[in-house]
């Protein structure tokens, strides 16, 4: 009966010899398939009725074969369907564990807030100069949430650590001429002078690239020694006059300012009022912490030299820090020690 059901679905043109007076072949149309086949007149052509009139039917065997192959494939698919659903469920659960939507959504919201990308903020940008201002602030905002940004690191030999007697807190200043020439330090006291290279010995292999310097400035006779006061305060000097300006690798860095942000957004000021205990970094934070430096990146300070301190500090928000003093060891000025608190 199943086979007869397949036959019924594969019939496209049917010829039926009437049992009555005429031997004329009748082509059955779609709207009257029951003509002469519906023996019990119930409006349906059953497999039994099809079998009874089998000798009067012409069947398209190619369509019958296609239907049989489809039914076979579907029967095999039904057997594999539970395995498919189980694998799909495991796949979706794995995606949620590796990329939790809640955490990603929170990180995205923090980025939108930090970079001022909300719809209300963007609606305020209506003029061409406002568009340029908006794009100009991106590098600055991006550096604020980069633990390796030059905002937080300084070459060890140019870092001045002092005690602010007015605020009575440790303070530090970066007077690196190289960072100043790259536009990363704005303090005028960081400008290059000949005093910066007094006692400096360039490592072997570090030489000035005079040929590229001449090509850059369009002067075929200039050398790095002609005007170091000017060249060493420019990007050209940092790039092509490394020996003269004293900007040869390797570099060593110390932290000039503590990184107080999360990796995705600025933390609220309350972090200074409710301090948290530092803990061992785990997961991606541990991988990020262990990244090495590359001396070839001499135009990207803090990425091109060794660092005396960890890139980031991991804290446990559930463990408050009850210690009295800051973890930054800075000698207390003698006059404060004499006067007392």
BALOBA-1460 file (C-alpha; in Angstrom, 3 decimals):
// residues 341
<rec num="1" residu="x" x="0.000" y="0.000" z="0.000"/>
<rec num="2" residu="x" x="2.904" y="2.313" z="0.635"/>
<rec num="3" residu="x" x="4.175" y="1.629" z="-2.865"/>
<rec num="4" residu="x" x="0.737" y="2.399" z="-4.284"/>
<rec num="5" residu="x" x="0.752" y="5.662" z="-2.379"/>
<rec num="6" residu="x" x="4.043" y="6.556" z="-4.082"/>
<rec num="7" residu="x" x="2.520" y="5.633" z="-7.417"/>
<rec num="8" residu="x" x="-0.452" y="7.909" z="-6.788"/>
<rec num="9" residu="x" x="1.894" y="10.836" z="-6.082"/>
<rec num="10" residu="x" x="3.912" y="10.207" z="-9.228"/>
<rec num="11" residu="x" x="1.041" y="10.111" z="-11.714"/>
<rec num="12" residu="x" x="1.058" y="13.157" z="-13.989"/>
<rec num="13" residu="x" x="-0.893" y="11.918" z="-17.056"/>
<rec num="14" residu="x" x="-3.274" y="8.985" z="-16.692"/>
<rec num="15" residu="x" x="-5.086" y="7.091" z="-19.426"/>
<rec num="16" residu="x" x="-8.068" y="5.043" z="-18.442"/>
<rec num="17" residu="x" x="-10.086" y="2.717" z="-20.666"/>
<rec num="18" residu="x" x="-13.694" y="2.934" z="-19.736"/>
<rec num="19" residu="x" x="-15.452" y="-0.329" z="-18.912"/>
<rec num="20" residu="x" x="-18.470" y="0.958" z="-20.834"/>
<rec num="21" residu="x" x="-19.181" y="1.407" z="-24.544"/>
<rec num="22" residu="x" x="-16.003" y="3.283" z="-25.621"/>
<rec num="23" residu="x" x="-12.411" y="2.112" z="-25.912"/>
<rec num="24" residu="x" x="-11.220" y="5.758" z="-26.161"/>
<rec num="25" residu="x" x="-8.335" y="6.715" z="-23.903"/>
<rec num="26" residu="x" x="-9.302" y="9.514" z="-21.501"/>
<rec num="27" residu="x" x="-6.598" y="11.893" z="-20.200"/>
<rec num="28" residu="x" x="-7.330" y="12.658" z="-16.601"/>
<rec num="29" residu="x" x="-6.735" y="16.309" z="-15.541"/>
<rec num="30" residu="x" x="-5.664" y="17.433" z="-12.057"/>
<rec num="31" residu="x" x="-9.166" y="18.561" z="-11.132"/>
<rec num="32" residu="x" x="-10.793" y="15.198" z="-12.005"/>
<rec num="33" residu="x" x="-8.245" y="12.586" z="-11.010"/>
<rec num="34" residu="x" x="-11.021" y="10.515" z="-9.539"/>
<rec num="35" residu="x" x="-12.671" y="9.991" z="-12.953"/>
<rec num="36" residu="x" x="-13.165" y="6.228" z="-13.183"/>
<rec num="37" residu="x" x="-10.725" y="5.625" z="-10.286"/>
<rec num="38" residu="x" x="-12.893" y="6.577" z="-7.343"/>
<rec num="39" residu="x" x="-14.876" y="3.364" z="-7.308"/>
<rec num="40" residu="x" x="-16.633" y="4.027" z="-3.985"/>
<rec num="41" residu="x" x="-17.340" y="7.656" z="-4.873"/>
<rec num="42" residu="x" x="-15.999" y="9.005" z="-1.563"/>
<rec num="43" residu="x" x="-14.085" y="11.783" z="-3.281"/>
<rec num="44" residu="x" x="-10.683" y="10.140" z="-2.692"/>
<rec num="45" residu="x" x="-8.609" y="7.728" z="-4.717"/>
<rec num="46" residu="x" x="-7.330" y="5.148" z="-2.278"/>
<rec num="47" residu="x" x="-4.309" y="2.842" z="-2.798"/>
<rec num="48" residu="x" x="-6.732" y="-0.038" z="-3.111"/>
<rec num="49" residu="x" x="-8.565" y="1.729" z="-5.942"/>
<rec num="50" residu="x" x="-5.257" y="2.553" z="-7.585"/>
<rec num="51" residu="x" x="-4.203" y="-1.107" z="-7.446"/>
<rec num="52" residu="x" x="-7.529" y="-2.212" z="-8.925"/>
<rec num="53" residu="x" x="-6.953" y="0.064" z="-11.948"/>
<rec num="54" residu="x" x="-3.182" y="-0.409" z="-12.192"/>
<rec num="55" residu="x" x="-3.351" y="-1.840" z="-15.697"/>
<rec num="56" residu="x" x="-5.036" y="1.317" z="-16.958"/>
<rec num="57" residu="x" x="-2.391" y="3.712" z="-15.587"/>
<rec num="58" residu="x" x="0.647" y="5.225" z="-17.324"/>
<rec num="59" residu="x" x="3.252" y="6.305" z="-14.721"/>
<rec num="60" residu="x" x="6.322" y="8.605" z="-14.991"/>
<rec num="61" residu="x" x="8.974" y="6.334" z="-13.524"/>
<rec num="62" residu="x" x="11.560" y="9.129" z="-13.158"/>
<rec num="63" residu="x" x="9.232" y="11.063" z="-10.858"/>
<rec num="64" residu="x" x="8.459" y="7.874" z="-8.956"/>
<rec num="65" residu="x" x="12.185" y="7.273" z="-8.458"/>
<rec num="66" residu="x" x="12.749" y="10.850" z="-7.258"/>
<rec num="67" residu="x" x="9.923" y="10.474" z="-4.753"/>
<rec num="68" residu="x" x="11.261" y="7.167" z="-3.470"/>
<rec num="69" residu="x" x="14.760" y="8.643" z="-3.060"/>
<rec num="70" residu="x" x="13.309" y="11.632" z="-1.208"/>
<rec num="71" residu="x" x="11.342" y="9.420" z="1.154"/>
<rec num="72" residu="x" x="14.438" y="7.297" z="1.792"/>
<rec num="73" residu="x" x="16.561" y="10.365" z="2.515"/>
<rec num="74" residu="x" x="13.914" y="11.752" z="4.874"/>
<rec num="75" residu="x" x="13.714" y="8.461" z="6.753"/>
<rec num="76" residu="x" x="17.493" y="8.530" z="7.231"/>
<rec num="77" residu="x" x="17.369" y="12.180" z="8.301"/>
<rec num="78" residu="x" x="14.803" y="11.428" z="10.994"/>
<rec num="79" residu="x" x="17.208" y="8.901" z="12.503"/>
<rec num="80" residu="x" x="20.024" y="11.519" z="12.570"/>
<rec num="81" residu="x" x="17.808" y="14.385" z="13.764"/>
<rec num="82" residu="x" x="18.295" y="13.773" z="17.536"/>
<rec num="83" residu="x" x="22.093" y="13.824" z="17.056"/>
<rec num="84" residu="x" x="21.812" y="17.077" z="15.127"/>
<rec num="85" residu="x" x="19.784" y="18.765" z="17.857"/>
<rec num="86" residu="x" x="22.181" y="17.529" z="20.546"/>
<rec num="87" residu="x" x="25.201" y="18.877" z="18.635"/>
<rec num="88" residu="x" x="23.430" y="22.178" z="17.997"/>
<rec num="89" residu="x" x="22.586" y="22.587" z="21.684"/>
<rec num="90" residu="x" x="26.219" y="21.894" z="22.646"/>
<rec num="91" residu="x" x="27.412" y="24.362" z="19.993"/>
<rec num="92" residu="x" x="25.115" y="27.125" z="21.259"/>
<rec num="93" residu="x" x="26.158" y="26.482" z="24.861"/>
<rec num="94" residu="x" x="29.812" y="26.605" z="23.816"/>
<rec num="95" residu="x" x="29.275" y="29.946" z="22.094"/>
<rec num="96" residu="x" x="27.656" y="31.328" z="25.227"/>
<rec num="97" residu="x" x="30.550" y="30.151" z="27.407"/>
<rec num="98" residu="x" x="33.243" y="31.508" z="25.081"/>
<rec num="99" residu="x" x="31.413" y="34.736" z="24.230"/>
<rec num="100" residu="x" x="28.852" y="35.450" z="26.951"/>
<rec num="101" residu="x" x="26.337" y="37.889" z="25.584"/>
<rec num="102" residu="x" x="25.861" y="39.629" z="28.927"/>
<rec num="103" residu="x" x="29.568" y="40.385" z="29.370"/>
<rec num="104" residu="x" x="29.985" y="41.486" z="25.751"/>
<rec num="105" residu="x" x="26.974" y="43.745" z="26.047"/>
<rec num="106" residu="x" x="28.390" y="45.358" z="29.192"/>
<rec num="107" residu="x" x="31.775" y="45.900" z="27.505"/>
<rec num="108" residu="x" x="30.097" y="47.424" z="24.454"/>
<rec num="109" residu="x" x="28.066" y="49.772" z="26.623"/>
<rec num="110" residu="x" x="31.239" y="50.888" z="28.390"/>
<rec num="111" residu="x" x="32.955" y="51.563" z="25.069"/>
<rec num="112" residu="x" x="29.940" y="53.522" z="23.823"/>
<rec num="113" residu="x" x="30.015" y="55.624" z="26.976"/>
<rec num="114" residu="x" x="33.799" y="56.150" z="26.916"/>
<rec num="115" residu="x" x="34.003" y="57.147" z="23.251"/>
<rec num="116" residu="x" x="30.739" y="59.146" z="23.454"/>
<rec num="117" residu="x" x="29.028" y="57.106" z="20.752"/>
<rec num="118" residu="x" x="25.510" y="57.220" z="22.133"/>
<rec num="119" residu="x" x="22.725" y="58.475" z="19.911"/>
<rec num="120" residu="x" x="22.267" y="61.621" z="22.003"/>
<rec num="121" residu="x" x="25.984" y="62.462" z="21.769"/>
<rec num="122" residu="x" x="26.114" y="61.875" z="18.025"/>
<rec num="123" residu="x" x="23.076" y="64.086" z="17.447"/>
<rec num="124" residu="x" x="25.091" y="67.021" z="18.799"/>
<rec num="125" residu="x" x="27.553" y="66.774" z="15.895"/>
<rec num="126" residu="x" x="26.052" y="68.952" z="13.172"/>
<rec num="127" residu="x" x="28.991" y="70.872" z="11.701"/>
<rec num="128" residu="x" x="32.093" y="69.895" z="9.789"/>
<rec num="129" residu="x" x="34.487" y="71.207" z="12.446"/>
<rec num="130" residu="x" x="32.589" y="69.205" z="15.074"/>
<rec num="131" residu="x" x="33.144" y="66.067" z="12.985"/>
<rec num="132" residu="x" x="36.897" y="66.752" z="12.919"/>
<rec num="133" residu="x" x="36.918" y="67.401" z="16.673"/>
<rec num="134" residu="x" x="35.051" y="64.149" z="17.237"/>
<rec num="135" residu="x" x="37.596" y="62.194" z="15.175"/>
<rec num="136" residu="x" x="40.531" y="64.032" z="16.743"/>
<rec num="137" residu="x" x="39.580" y="62.960" z="20.262"/>
<rec num="138" residu="x" x="39.567" y="59.258" z="19.378"/>
<rec num="139" residu="x" x="43.348" y="58.693" z="19.773"/>
<rec num="140" residu="x" x="43.318" y="60.421" z="23.154"/>
<rec num="141" residu="x" x="40.310" y="58.460" z="24.407"/>
<rec num="142" residu="x" x="41.825" y="55.256" z="23.098"/>
<rec num="143" residu="x" x="45.098" y="55.849" z="24.965"/>
<rec num="144" residu="x" x="43.180" y="56.341" z="28.196"/>
<rec num="145" residu="x" x="42.026" y="52.713" z="28.170"/>
<rec num="146" residu="x" x="45.299" y="51.199" z="26.918"/>
<rec num="147" residu="x" x="47.469" y="49.857" z="29.764"/>
<rec num="148" residu="x" x="50.547" y="50.196" z="27.533"/>
<rec num="149" residu="x" x="49.799" y="53.764" z="26.539"/>
<rec num="150" residu="x" x="52.683" y="56.253" z="26.977"/>
<rec num="151" residu="x" x="50.392" y="58.084" z="29.386"/>
<rec num="152" residu="x" x="51.287" y="55.440" z="31.964"/>
<rec num="153" residu="x" x="54.951" y="54.678" z="31.139"/>
<rec num="154" residu="x" x="58.183" y="56.621" z="30.859"/>
<rec num="155" residu="x" x="61.766" y="55.756" z="30.028"/>
<rec num="156" residu="x" x="63.450" y="54.954" z="33.306"/>
<rec num="157" residu="x" x="66.313" y="57.430" z="32.882"/>
<rec num="158" residu="x" x="63.912" y="60.333" z="32.289"/>
<rec num="159" residu="x" x="61.345" y="59.544" z="35.005"/>
<rec num="160" residu="x" x="61.488" y="61.892" z="37.993"/>
<rec num="161" residu="x" x="59.719" y="60.590" z="41.086"/>
<rec num="162" residu="x" x="59.085" y="63.171" z="43.775"/>
<rec num="163" residu="x" x="56.911" y="63.723" z="46.808"/>
<rec num="164" residu="x" x="54.357" y="66.479" z="46.388"/>
<rec num="165" residu="x" x="54.700" y="68.447" z="49.613"/>
<rec num="166" residu="x" x="51.540" y="70.425" z="48.920"/>
<rec num="167" residu="x" x="49.229" y="67.466" z="48.409"/>
<rec num="168" residu="x" x="51.434" y="65.148" z="50.459"/>
<rec num="169" residu="x" x="51.223" y="62.390" z="47.882"/>
<rec num="170" residu="x" x="53.810" y="60.684" z="45.636"/>
<rec num="171" residu="x" x="54.123" y="62.281" z="42.222"/>
<rec num="172" residu="x" x="56.115" y="61.638" z="39.067"/>
<rec num="173" residu="x" x="57.053" y="63.533" z="35.921"/>
<rec num="174" residu="x" x="58.265" y="62.202" z="32.590"/>
<rec num="175" residu="x" x="60.885" y="64.344" z="30.847"/>
<rec num="176" residu="x" x="61.644" y="61.990" z="27.966"/>
<rec num="177" residu="x" x="62.750" y="63.962" z="24.871"/>
<rec num="178" residu="x" x="61.789" y="61.069" z="22.630"/>
<rec num="179" residu="x" x="58.216" y="60.991" z="23.939"/>
<rec num="180" residu="x" x="58.089" y="64.770" z="23.672"/>
<rec num="181" residu="x" x="59.218" y="64.666" z="20.039"/>
<rec num="182" residu="x" x="56.553" y="62.066" z="19.291"/>
<rec num="183" residu="x" x="53.923" y="64.356" z="20.793"/>
<rec num="184" residu="x" x="53.252" y="62.065" z="23.752"/>
<rec num="185" residu="x" x="54.593" y="64.408" z="26.451"/>
<rec num="186" residu="x" x="53.566" y="68.069" z="26.363"/>
<rec num="187" residu="x" x="55.765" y="69.363" z="29.178"/>
<rec num="188" residu="x" x="58.232" y="71.895" z="27.713"/>
<rec num="189" residu="x" x="60.841" y="70.726" z="30.189"/>
<rec num="190" residu="x" x="61.051" y="67.476" z="28.227"/>
<rec num="191" residu="x" x="62.453" y="69.169" z="25.113"/>
<rec num="192" residu="x" x="65.755" y="67.751" z="23.874"/>
<rec num="193" residu="x" x="68.976" y="69.485" z="24.873"/>
<rec num="194" residu="x" x="72.588" y="68.445" z="24.650"/>
<rec num="195" residu="x" x="72.432" y="67.588" z="28.348"/>
<rec num="196" residu="x" x="70.212" y="64.629" z="27.502"/>
<rec num="197" residu="x" x="73.094" y="62.783" z="25.843"/>
<rec num="198" residu="x" x="75.810" y="63.627" z="28.371"/>
<rec num="199" residu="x" x="77.237" y="60.313" z="29.536"/>
<rec num="200" residu="x" x="75.094" y="58.441" z="27.030"/>
<rec num="201" residu="x" x="76.800" y="55.683" z="25.055"/>
<rec num="202" residu="x" x="74.973" y="54.418" z="22.002"/>
<rec num="203" residu="x" x="74.921" y="50.629" z="21.671"/>
<rec num="204" residu="x" x="76.808" y="48.947" z="18.848"/>
<rec num="205" residu="x" x="74.926" y="48.920" z="15.583"/>
<rec num="206" residu="x" x="72.946" y="52.080" z="16.281"/>
<rec num="207" residu="x" x="73.736" y="54.687" z="13.629"/>
<rec num="208" residu="x" x="72.124" y="57.785" z="12.136"/>
<rec num="209" residu="x" x="70.277" y="57.252" z="8.862"/>
<rec num="210" residu="x" x="71.472" y="60.394" z="7.103"/>
<rec num="211" residu="x" x="70.393" y="59.278" z="3.619"/>
<rec num="212" residu="x" x="66.751" y="58.956" z="4.620"/>
<rec num="213" residu="x" x="66.933" y="62.193" z="6.616"/>
<rec num="214" residu="x" x="68.151" y="64.102" z="3.553"/>
<rec num="215" residu="x" x="65.431" y="62.554" z="1.422"/>
<rec num="216" residu="x" x="62.800" y="63.510" z="3.984"/>
<rec num="217" residu="x" x="63.802" y="67.160" z="4.390"/>
<rec num="218" residu="x" x="64.876" y="67.631" z="0.771"/>
<rec num="219" residu="x" x="68.398" y="68.762" z="1.687"/>
<rec num="220" residu="x" x="71.280" y="66.766" z="0.207"/>
<rec num="221" residu="x" x="73.899" y="68.144" z="2.589"/>
<rec num="222" residu="x" x="72.191" y="68.072" z="5.990"/>
<rec num="223" residu="x" x="73.435" y="65.800" z="8.780"/>
<rec num="224" residu="x" x="72.052" y="64.997" z="12.215"/>
<rec num="225" residu="x" x="74.878" y="66.937" z="13.859"/>
<rec num="226" residu="x" x="74.051" y="70.168" z="12.018"/>
<rec num="227" residu="x" x="71.074" y="71.182" z="14.143"/>
<rec num="228" residu="x" x="70.312" y="68.547" z="16.807"/>
<rec num="229" residu="x" x="68.378" y="71.052" z="18.937"/>
<rec num="230" residu="x" x="65.759" y="71.183" z="16.182"/>
<rec num="231" residu="x" x="65.924" y="67.702" z="14.694"/>
<rec num="232" residu="x" x="65.866" y="65.821" z="17.995"/>
<rec num="233" residu="x" x="62.637" y="67.587" z="18.967"/>
<rec num="234" residu="x" x="60.951" y="66.299" z="15.820"/>
<rec num="235" residu="x" x="59.756" y="62.892" z="14.664"/>
<rec num="236" residu="x" x="62.421" y="62.955" z="11.940"/>
<rec num="237" residu="x" x="65.153" y="63.074" z="14.574"/>
<rec num="238" residu="x" x="63.678" y="60.209" z="16.550"/>
<rec num="239" residu="x" x="63.434" y="58.104" z="13.405"/>
<rec num="240" residu="x" x="66.664" y="58.931" z="11.563"/>
<rec num="241" residu="x" x="69.046" y="60.485" z="14.151"/>
<rec num="242" residu="x" x="68.917" y="57.865" z="16.853"/>
<rec num="243" residu="x" x="72.624" y="57.940" z="17.694"/>
<rec num="244" residu="x" x="72.863" y="61.742" z="17.791"/>
<rec num="245" residu="x" x="69.642" y="62.174" z="19.755"/>
<rec num="246" residu="x" x="70.300" y="59.251" z="22.108"/>
<rec num="247" residu="x" x="67.155" y="57.378" z="21.126"/>
<rec num="248" residu="x" x="68.696" y="53.985" z="20.386"/>
<rec num="249" residu="x" x="67.097" y="50.759" z="21.540"/>
<rec num="250" residu="x" x="66.895" y="48.966" z="23.902"/>
<rec num="251" residu="x" x="64.600" y="50.991" z="26.117"/>
<rec num="252" residu="x" x="63.594" y="50.394" z="29.704"/>
<rec num="253" residu="x" x="60.374" y="51.768" z="31.161"/>
<rec num="254" residu="x" x="58.944" y="52.493" z="34.570"/>
<rec num="255" residu="x" x="55.358" y="53.289" z="35.366"/>
<rec num="256" residu="x" x="54.780" y="57.047" z="35.515"/>
<rec num="257" residu="x" x="51.112" y="56.863" z="36.407"/>
<rec num="258" residu="x" x="48.993" y="54.043" z="37.715"/>
<rec num="259" residu="x" x="46.535" y="52.539" z="35.264"/>
<rec num="260" residu="x" x="43.226" y="53.055" z="37.038"/>
<rec num="261" residu="x" x="40.858" y="51.945" z="34.314"/>
<rec num="262" residu="x" x="39.435" y="48.637" z="33.351"/>
<rec num="263" residu="x" x="40.519" y="47.531" z="29.902"/>
<rec num="264" residu="x" x="37.291" y="48.813" z="28.418"/>
<rec num="265" residu="x" x="36.193" y="51.859" z="30.371"/>
<rec num="266" residu="x" x="37.181" y="54.407" z="32.986"/>
<rec num="267" residu="x" x="36.494" y="53.260" z="36.526"/>
<rec num="268" residu="x" x="34.508" y="55.591" z="38.772"/>
<rec num="269" residu="x" x="36.346" y="57.845" z="41.225"/>
<rec num="270" residu="x" x="35.074" y="55.728" z="44.112"/>
<rec num="271" residu="x" x="37.864" y="53.251" z="43.314"/>
<rec num="272" residu="x" x="40.216" y="55.592" z="45.172"/>
<rec num="273" residu="x" x="37.937" y="55.692" z="48.206"/>
<rec num="274" residu="x" x="37.185" y="51.983" z="48.413"/>
<rec num="275" residu="x" x="40.478" y="50.342" z="47.489"/>
<rec num="276" residu="x" x="40.634" y="46.652" z="46.655"/>
<rec num="277" residu="x" x="43.282" y="44.007" z="47.271"/>
<rec num="278" residu="x" x="45.544" y="43.061" z="44.400"/>
<rec num="279" residu="x" x="45.341" y="39.422" z="43.302"/>
<rec num="280" residu="x" x="47.003" y="37.181" z="40.723"/>
<rec num="281" residu="x" x="45.728" y="37.799" z="37.198"/>
<rec num="282" residu="x" x="43.947" y="34.894" z="35.535"/>
<rec num="283" residu="x" x="42.532" y="34.073" z="32.119"/>
<rec num="284" residu="x" x="42.970" y="36.672" z="29.389"/>
<rec num="285" residu="x" x="44.314" y="39.178" z="31.918"/>
<rec num="286" residu="x" x="47.215" y="36.797" z="32.613"/>
<rec num="287" residu="x" x="47.901" y="36.407" z="28.859"/>
<rec num="288" residu="x" x="47.782" y="40.187" z="28.406"/>
<rec num="289" residu="x" x="50.110" y="40.668" z="31.362"/>
<rec num="290" residu="x" x="52.796" y="38.353" z="29.950"/>
<rec num="291" residu="x" x="53.118" y="39.951" z="26.518"/>
<rec num="292" residu="x" x="56.699" y="40.715" z="25.531"/>
<rec num="293" residu="x" x="58.251" y="43.786" z="23.927"/>
<rec num="294" residu="x" x="59.627" y="44.337" z="20.439"/>
<rec num="295" residu="x" x="62.589" y="46.677" z="19.945"/>
<rec num="296" residu="x" x="61.612" y="47.221" z="16.302"/>
<rec num="297" residu="x" x="58.607" y="49.243" z="17.497"/>
<rec num="298" residu="x" x="60.772" y="52.212" z="18.480"/>
<rec num="299" residu="x" x="58.045" y="54.646" z="17.365"/>
<rec num="300" residu="x" x="55.585" y="53.102" z="19.832"/>
<rec num="301" residu="x" x="56.938" y="53.756" z="23.337"/>
<rec num="302" residu="x" x="56.213" y="51.191" z="26.051"/>
<rec num="303" residu="x" x="55.907" y="48.488" z="23.384"/>
<rec num="304" residu="x" x="59.587" y="48.600" z="22.411"/>
<rec num="305" residu="x" x="61.339" y="48.064" z="25.746"/>
<rec num="306" residu="x" x="61.371" y="46.180" z="29.003"/>
<rec num="307" residu="x" x="59.035" y="47.312" z="31.763"/>
<rec num="308" residu="x" x="60.010" y="47.431" z="35.407"/>
<rec num="309" residu="x" x="56.443" y="46.903" z="36.609"/>
<rec num="310" residu="x" x="53.445" y="44.797" z="35.550"/>
<rec num="311" residu="x" x="51.303" y="46.183" z="32.737"/>
<rec num="312" residu="x" x="48.103" y="45.945" z="34.769"/>
<rec num="313" residu="x" x="47.093" y="45.134" z="38.322"/>
<rec num="314" residu="x" x="44.256" y="42.698" z="38.931"/>
<rec num="315" residu="x" x="42.098" y="43.301" z="41.982"/>
<rec num="316" residu="x" x="39.327" y="41.444" z="43.755"/>
<rec num="317" residu="x" x="36.321" y="43.745" z="44.255"/>
<rec num="318" residu="x" x="35.148" y="41.541" z="47.126"/>
<rec num="319" residu="x" x="38.354" y="42.055" z="49.155"/>
<rec num="320" residu="x" x="38.739" y="45.625" z="50.483"/>
<rec num="321" residu="x" x="42.252" y="46.948" z="51.041"/>
<rec num="322" residu="x" x="42.695" y="48.153" z="54.615"/>
<rec num="323" residu="x" x="46.373" y="49.144" z="54.496"/>
<rec num="324" residu="x" x="47.259" y="52.703" z="55.479"/>
<rec num="325" residu="x" x="49.874" y="53.608" z="52.896"/>
<rec num="326" residu="x" x="50.105" y="53.583" z="49.144"/>
<rec num="327" residu="x" x="51.947" y="50.667" z="47.540"/>
<rec num="328" residu="x" x="54.218" y="53.112" z="45.690"/>
<rec num="329" residu="x" x="57.451" y="53.499" z="47.603"/>
<rec num="330" residu="x" x="58.615" y="57.105" z="47.350"/>
<rec num="331" residu="x" x="61.064" y="58.562" z="49.867"/>
<rec num="332" residu="x" x="59.369" y="61.012" z="52.189"/>
<rec num="333" residu="x" x="61.042" y="64.467" z="52.213"/>
<rec num="334" residu="x" x="63.169" y="65.070" z="55.285"/>
<rec num="335" residu="x" x="61.312" y="68.278" z="56.161"/>
<rec num="336" residu="x" x="58.104" y="66.314" z="56.512"/>
<rec num="337" residu="x" x="59.801" y="63.727" z="58.650"/>
<rec num="338" residu="x" x="61.097" y="66.504" z="60.943"/>
<rec num="339" residu="x" x="57.709" y="68.215" z="61.252"/>
<rec num="340" residu="x" x="55.609" y="65.082" z="61.452"/>
<rec num="341" residu="x" x="52.074" y="64.588" z="60.197"/>
